[in-house]
Amino acid sequence: MVRLRLRRVGSKFQPSYRIVAADSEFPRDGRFLEILGHYNPRTEPATIELDEARIYDWMSKGALPTDSVARVFKSVGLMDRYARLKAGESLETLLAEAKAVAAARPVSVKTSK
């Protein structure tokens, strides 16, 4: 079974995550099928970048998000848009809405010390 899950990257005590499609039997940081986005909870606000078209494609093929990925998806409204896609709304409309939501989302500004 294919799962959409987090893959830890980054150095010790500074985790960042990739959202990947992986077989449920593969190890957490092991083999994966495709990178679908990035998630960095250490910034304020958290940095979330998603390829929603590919996520919709994987979910329509039966891939299930893990609990932690589902929380990330709900925080950006992806799960609501996916439900509307299943109800028959056009993909182009949903992707345009997702792009507008991503542009309106606050971006963290890193400062150098």
Secondary structure as UniProt FT lines:
FT   STRAND          2..9
FT   TURN            12..13
FT   STRAND          16..23
FT   TURN            24..25
FT   TURN            28..29
FT   STRAND          34..40
FT   TURN            41..42
FT   STRAND          47..50
FT   HELIX           52..60
FT   TURN            61..62
FT   STRAND          64..65
FT   HELIX           67..76
FT   HELIX           78..86
FT   TURN            87..88
FT   HELIX           91..104
//
